[in-house]
Amino acid sequence: MDTGLYRIELTGLARLVRLAGISGGFSGDPEKPEPEKARIFRAGFVWFPVALAIGFGAWVMLSGYSSKPAEGEPAINITLDGSMVNPPATPGEVTAAAEMAPVNGLKISSQSWQRGGLGSKALVTFTLRNGNGYPVKDIEISCAFARRDGSHLTDRRRIIHDTVKNNGRKTFARLHVGFVNVNADRAKCSLVTASRV
C-alpha cells in the first residue's frame, strides 16, 4: 500500500535545496546539467581550504598570539614616534639588579626535617640568616624530597609570611611545607624569593 507521500517530501526538499543554491543530485532538479554541477562542486572544494587558512590566520593575529614576546625575552614597547619605552638592560644593569634582590642576602644556616600527621606531612626546621641592611618578608622556600638512594621524588614550596630583621636571624621550627610520599627519606630546602620591607 503506497500513499505517494515520499514524492511530496523529496519534491519539497529539492525546492529548498534550489532556493539555498546548493547543488544536489535530485531527480526533480532540471535546471543545471550534470557536468556543470560537478564543476561547481569541485570549485567549492578548492575554495574551502583557502577560506579556512585565511580564517585561521586572522584568528591568530586578532588573538594576540604573535605579539607576545618569547619566553625569556624582555618585552620592548615602541611608541608611535619610534622611541622605546623600556629599552633592554645592559649586562651591567642586569648584574646590579640581581645583586640588589633581597633573596641574595638570605641564607639557610641549618636545616632538618621530620614527619608528622601519620607520616604524610613534612615538617621542616631551619634557621634563616638575613645579611641585608634591611628587613625582609614573604620568604618563599622550595624543598626537594628524595628517596634513600638519592632519586628525586617531589618538590614542595611554601611562602613564609614573617619578617626577618636586618642583619639578624630567625629559626622556624616544625614548619609544615606540604604532604610528601611515604618513601621520602631526604630533604633539601633552598630560598626562592623574598620581599623587602
RAZIKA-V832320 format. One record per backbone hydrogen bond with DSSP energy under -1.0 kcal/mol. CO is the residue of the C=O (numbers start at 1). NH is the residue of the N-H. If there is no record, write none. Layout:
CO:NH ; CO:NH
//
This chain:
5:9 ; 6:10 ; 7:11 ; 8:12 ; 9:13 ; 10:14 ; 11:15 ; 12:16 ; 13:17 ; 14:18 ; 15:19 ; 16:20 ; 17:22 ; 26:29 ; 33:37 ; 34:38 ; 35:39 ; 36:40 ; 37:41 ; 38:42 ; 39:43 ; 40:44 ; 41:45 ; 42:46 ; 43:47 ; 44:48 ; 47:51 ; 48:52 ; 49:53 ; 50:54 ; 51:55 ; 52:56 ; 53:57 ; 54:58 ; 55:59 ; 56:60 ; 57:61 ; 58:62 ; 59:63 ; 60:65 ; 70:73 ; 77:85 ; 79:82 ; 83:79 ; 90:94 ; 91:95 ; 92:96 ; 93:97 ; 94:98 ; 95:99 ; 96:100 ; 101:104 ; 102:105 ; 103:106 ; 105:131 ; 107:129 ; 110:127 ; 112:125 ; 114:123 ; 116:121 ; 117:120 ; 120:180 ; 121:116 ; 122:177 ; 123:114 ; 124:175 ; 125:112 ; 126:172 ; 127:109 ; 128:170 ; 129:107 ; 132:167 ; 135:197 ; 136:164 ; 137:195 ; 139:160 ; 140:192 ; 141:158 ; 142:190 ; 143:156 ; 144:188 ; 145:153 ; 145:154 ; 146:185 ; 146:186 ; 147:150 ; 151:147 ; 154:145 ; 156:143 ; 158:141 ; 160:139 ; 160:162 ; 164:136 ; 165:168 ; 168:130 ; 170:128 ; 172:126 ; 175:124 ; 178:122 ; 181:184 ; 186:146 ; 188:144 ; 190:142 ; 193:140 ; 195:137
//
